[in-house]
Amino acid sequence: MKNLDQELVDYLRGPAPHKLEIGAGQNGKQGWLATDLRSGSSAGGLRIIALDASKDFPIPSDSLDFIYMEHMIEHISFEKGQGMLAECNRILKPGGVVRIVTPSLGLLIKMISSDRSALEERYRKWSVETFVPDAPRITNAFFFNNFVRAWGHTFIYDHETLILAMRLAGLEMIKVCDLNVSEHSALCGLENVARLPPGFLDLESIVLEGVKGVSPIPLSAGENVALGKLATQSSISKWSREATPRKDATRVVSGSFSGTYNCHTDLEDKPWWRVDLERVC
């Protein structure tokens, strides 16, 4: 890892923001510290540094502003993915952001159902014909096995499980993003959509961003830290004022008060209401 150490030192001495790509392959990006399992050069001649993302990173804590990985985390087990995400959280500066793009289990479930759009049908046909050319016909089994077993895939995530993994690693303020879109300019336009036929990368991917938490923020007296935050509850009832649990629960954090009650769960065992404050308070 001596090459990584010296390359890292040189990179971190340069101007911020400092950005790390994990699993860059041949697609290293200008201004990013590009890493992959083996060292080499990108298609554009940029240096790719060897980094085994399933092990501890030889990178100082609180040293990076952004981390990016595209179709990488699915190549290691869930347990090793947890370790990698924890390392990402460690090496990010407080407030730093990690962006993860990975194949979607939700798409897989949709694709083997009969409820497929025209684009999804084209993707299914293209996938089998391209990667399973010996298949006697296009079936769900050939598509499914190729999706989960090819390219060294080990663990395919859905939104719920990837959000859980990121939270368990200490990341906060997790957001679902569109392909190539972010509120952070450094994370816009990164996805390599040209490597697949039009629309296919967007179709097969989920994109999430998470933030390394900062120190607890001191509060002023009487500050409403829940105002406008994302709220939900276990159910609604005939007394609820809105049609869905999320809309009913959101009344509590709207800043408006009815004088009686703002939301109401059903008569059930262990009802609950919760709000995501999006920060440590």
C-alpha positions in Angstrom: 0.0 0.0 0.0 3.0 2.3 -0.2 1.9 3.6 -3.6 -1.5 4.4 -2.2 0.0 6.2 0.8 2.2 8.5 -1.3 -0.5 9.1 -3.9 -2.9 9.9 -1.1 -0.5 12.3 0.6 0.0 14.1 -2.7 -3.7 14.3 -3.4 -4.7 15.5 0.0 -2.0 18.3 -0.2 -3.9 19.6 -3.2 -6.9 21.9 -3.1 -10.3 20.8 -1.8 -12.7 19.3 -2.3 -11.1 15.9 -1.9 -13.0 13.1 -3.7 -12.5 9.3 -3.7 -14.0 6.9 -6.2 -14.1 3.2 -5.1 -14.2 0.6 -7.9 -13.4 3.1 -10.7 -12.4 0.4 -13.1 -11.3 2.0 -16.3 -13.4 5.1 -15.7 -11.3 7.3 -13.5 -12.5 10.9 -13.3 -10.5 14.1 -13.4 -10.1 15.6 -10.0 -10.9 12.3 -8.2 -8.6 9.9 -6.4 -9.6 6.8 -8.4 -9.2 3.3 -6.8 -9.9 -0.3 -7.8 -9.0 -3.7 -6.6 -5.9 -3.6 -8.9 -3.8 -0.6 -9.9 -3.7 0.6 -13.5 -4.7 3.4 -15.7 -8.1 4.7 -16.8 -9.2 5.0 -20.4 -8.2 8.6 -20.2 -4.7 7.8 -18.8 -5.5 8.7 -15.2 -3.8 6.7 -12.5 -6.0 4.0 -10.8 -4.7 3.1 -7.3 -5.1 -0.4 -5.7 -7.6 -0.5 -2.8 -9.3 -3.5 -1.4 -12.6 -2.0 -0.3 -13.5 -5.1 1.8 -10.6 -4.3 4.2 -9.7 -1.3 6.4 -8.7 1.7 4.3 -5.2 3.1 4.7 -6.7 6.6 4.6 -6.8 9.1 7.5 -10.1 9.8 9.3 -12.0 13.0 8.4 -10.0 13.6 5.3 -12.4 13.4 2.3 -15.3 15.6 1.2 -17.0 13.1 -1.2 -16.9 9.4 -1.9 -18.5 7.8 -5.0 -19.1 4.2 -6.1 -21.0 2.9 -9.1 -22.1 -0.7 -9.3 -19.5 -1.8 -6.8 -21.0 -2.6 -3.4 -23.0 -5.5 -4.9 -19.7 -7.3 -5.6 -19.0 -7.9 -1.9 -21.0 -9.6 0.8 -23.5 -7.6 3.0 -21.1 -8.0 6.0 -18.1 -6.7 4.0 -20.3 -4.0 2.6 -21.1 -2.9 6.1 -17.4 -2.7 6.9 -16.8 -0.6 3.7 -19.6 1.8 4.6 -18.2 2.2 8.1 -14.8 3.0 6.6 -16.4 5.5 4.3 -18.1 7.2 7.2 -14.8 7.2 9.1 -12.7 8.8 6.3 -15.3 11.4 5.4 -15.1 14.9 6.9 -18.1 15.8 9.1 -20.8 16.7 6.6 -19.1 14.8 3.8 -21.2 12.8 1.4 -21.1 9.3 0.0 -23.0 8.5 -3.2 -23.8 4.9 -4.0 -25.2 3.5 -7.3 -26.1 -0.2 -7.4 -28.4 -2.7 -9.1 -31.9 -2.7 -7.8 -33.6 -5.8 -6.3 -36.9 -3.9 -6.8 -36.3 -3.9 -10.6 -35.5 -7.7 -10.5 -38.8 -8.4 -8.8 -40.7 -6.2 -11.3 -38.9 -7.8 -14.2 -39.9 -11.4 -13.4 -43.6 -10.4 -12.9 -46.0 -10.0 -15.8 -46.3 -6.3 -15.1 -43.5 -5.0 -17.3 -43.3 -1.8 -19.2 -42.1 -1.7 -22.8 -38.7 -0.4 -21.7 -38.5 -3.2 -19.1 -39.4 -5.8 -21.7 -36.6 -4.5 -24.0 -34.1 -4.6 -21.1 -35.1 -8.2 -20.2 -34.8 -9.4 -23.9 -31.5 -7.5 -24.3 -30.0 -8.9 -21.1 -30.7 -12.6 -22.0 -29.7 -12.3 -25.6 -26.5 -10.4 -24.8 -25.3 -12.3 -21.7 -26.9 -15.7 -22.1 -26.7 -16.3 -25.8 -27.1 -20.1 -25.4 -30.5 -19.7 -23.7 -33.0 -21.7 -25.8 -35.6 -18.9 -25.1 -36.0 -15.8 -23.0 -37.4 -16.8 -19.6 -37.5 -15.3 -16.1 -35.0 -18.0 -14.9 -32.3 -17.0 -17.4 -32.8 -13.3 -16.7 -32.9 -13.8 -12.9 -29.8 -16.0 -12.7 -27.8 -13.7 -15.0 -28.8 -10.6 -13.0 -27.8 -12.1 -9.6 -24.9 -14.3 -10.5 -23.0 -12.6 -13.4 -20.1 -10.1 -13.1 -19.3 -11.5 -9.6 -22.5 -10.1 -8.0 -22.7 -11.2 -4.3 -25.5 -9.2 -2.7 -28.2 -7.3 -4.5 -29.8 -4.4 -2.5 -33.3 -2.9 -2.4 -33.8 0.7 -1.1 -34.8 -0.5 2.3 -31.8 -2.7 2.9 -29.2 -0.2 1.5 -30.7 2.6 3.6 -30.5 0.3 6.6 -26.9 -0.6 5.8 -25.9 3.1 5.5 -27.6 4.0 8.8 -25.9 1.1 10.6 -22.6 2.5 9.3 -23.3 5.9 10.9 -24.4 7.8 7.8 -27.3 10.2 8.2 -29.7 12.3 6.1 -29.9 9.5 3.5 -31.6 10.6 0.2 -32.8 8.8 -2.9 -31.5 10.5 -6.0 -32.0 10.4 -9.7 -29.2 9.2 -12.0 -26.6 12.0 -12.5 -28.5 14.4 -10.3 -27.4 15.7 -6.9 -27.7 18.8 -4.8 -23.9 18.7 -4.6 -22.3 19.8 -7.8 -19.3 17.5 -7.3 -21.7 14.5 -7.4 -23.6 15.5 -10.6 -23.1 13.8 -13.9 -20.9 11.0 -12.6 -22.9 7.9 -13.8 -21.6 6.2 -16.9 -24.9 5.9 -18.8 -23.1 5.3 -22.1 -22.0 1.8 -21.2 -25.6 0.5 -21.6 -28.3 1.1 -24.2 -30.3 4.3 -23.6 -32.4 4.2 -20.4 -31.1 0.9 -19.2 -28.7 2.1 -16.5 -31.4 4.3 -15.0 -33.8 1.4 -15.1 -31.5 -1.0 -13.3 -30.0 1.3 -10.7 -30.9 2.7 -7.3 -29.0 5.9 -6.2 -28.6 6.9 -2.6 -26.5 9.6 -0.8 -25.7 9.7 2.9 -23.9 12.3 5.0 -21.4 11.8 7.8 -23.0 13.3 10.9 -21.6 16.3 12.6 -21.3 17.0 16.3 -24.7 17.6 18.1 -26.0 21.1 17.3 -26.7 23.3 20.3 -30.4 24.3 20.3 -31.9 27.7 21.3 -34.6 27.7 23.9 -37.9 26.8 22.4 -36.6 25.7 19.0 -38.9 23.3 17.2 -36.3 20.8 15.7 -39.1 18.7 14.1 -40.7 21.5 12.1 -41.2 20.4 8.5 -39.3 17.2 8.9 -40.3 13.8 7.4 -42.9 12.1 9.7 -45.0 9.0 9.5 -47.1 6.7 11.7 -48.3 3.1 11.9 -51.8 3.6 10.5 -54.8 5.9 10.0 -58.3 5.6 11.5 -61.8 6.9 10.9 -60.8 9.9 13.0 -57.7 10.7 10.9 -57.8 14.0 9.0 -55.7 12.8 6.1 -55.9 9.8 3.7 -52.5 8.2 4.3 -50.3 7.6 7.4 -47.6 9.9 6.1 -49.9 12.8 5.4 -51.7 12.4 8.7 -48.4 12.3 10.7 -47.0 15.3 8.8 -49.8 17.5 10.4 -47.9 17.3 13.7 -44.7 18.9 12.2 -46.5 21.4 10.0 -46.4 24.2 12.6 -50.2 24.4 12.6 -52.3 23.3 15.6 -56.0 22.4 15.5 -56.7 22.9 19.2 -57.8 19.2 19.6 -55.5 16.7 17.8 -53.5 16.7 14.6 -53.2 12.9 13.8 -54.8 9.7 14.9 -53.7 6.0 14.5 -56.1 3.1 14.3 -57.1 1.1 17.4 -54.2 -1.3 17.2 -51.5 -3.1 19.3 -48.5 -0.9 19.8 -49.3 2.1 17.5 -46.4 4.4 16.7 -45.6 7.8 15.3 -42.1 8.9 14.3 -40.2 11.8 12.8 -36.7 12.0 11.2 -34.9 15.0 12.7 -32.1 14.6 10.1 -29.4 15.6 12.6 -28.1 14.9 16.1 -29.7 17.3 18.6 
